[in-house]
């Protein structure tokens, strides 16, 4: 006899949906009862006033537990919601600079960069060259090295400064 396919309805099989002739039974206190015929396991679940839930369908024989299915589903949903809440989507924020940026403007941009790092986001620093500024790329490299050295305690360089057309790009990630 082949093993039954895994559940398709979006959750574990319960009560009369379980198809295996024998199951590994765990009672409502969490005590392992051993391999039990399905009919006996279902009878024990009914007597206890709970459901027989297939916890590990791929095991041989499948592991079933006597528990309150409504409470089980509620706790699973709560666990999934907590996991979704904890995960952080890392965004890439962009800061645009020019080679001849003034000190005050540079300070404003650096405060924004530090705020982005505090929020846990990556920062893409774009240095745009216009006209004849393209002939003085060394000024651009010096500016990006200044940014790199000032953010070194809170960030690491993910992509070194490189030219992409008329702009120089560097990506920093929070430590």
PyMOL commands that set and color helices and strands:
alter all, ss='L'
color gray80, all
select helices_A, chain A and resi 15-17+38-48+69-86+103-118+131-135+137-151
alter helices_A, ss='H'
color red, helices_A
select strands_A, chain A and resi 22-26+32-37+51-56+63-67+92-98+122-128+155-164+167-174
alter strands_A, ss='S'
color yellow, strands_A
deselect
rebuild
show_as cartoon
